[in-house]
Amino acid sequence: ISLLLQIPDDEKGYKLDLFCVPKHYEEDLDQVIIPHGLIMDRTERLARDIVRDMGGHHIVALCVLKGGYTFFADLLDYIKALNQNSDKSVPLTVDFIRLKSYCNDQSTNIVKVIGGDELSTLTGKNVLIVEDIVETGRTMETLLSLLSECNPKMVKVVSLLVKRTPRSSGYRPDYIGFEVPDSFLVGYALDYNEYFRDLSHICILNENAKEKYKV
């Protein structure tokens, strides 16, 4: 079972004025729930666990865009540092896929895979899927079933966040950064209709902002 850092449902978080938050978002957020420094420290440990388990194999790190790109870049930086400074190293190549299953704050049931034709290049490879957040788990289950048709040698999934929600299919990634409450989270590349990707901390979006940035 994956170790994770659990953020409880009654987590009060931190006041916005304790941190540097872009001025244009100050009215849109309730609180900071995971500060950037804590994200980085947890990501460093996930990198160590992945190298421990997958070291010695050639890994294709598959980034799920758009949300996963910041976590992907930081995780790979930590893996690269471990490669340079330890006896066990992981040869890494990268690939990208885009999944679309969102409109406003409701996860839609339709999952669109963009770039899925290229999944065939993953046949016989050891694949590490890097995702920002797993909510219901259905998006990831769709991707895993598409991948399985291409017969990769091994597939592991790392997600920075897993949401505690009654809508969950029960799916759990192999590596989890944080388990978080069923609130709408933004920041550190988690967006709301493309806004908030330029916010370093993970924050809870307030109700007014949902209306303000609605498509």
Disulfide bonds with the S-S distance in Angstrom:
none
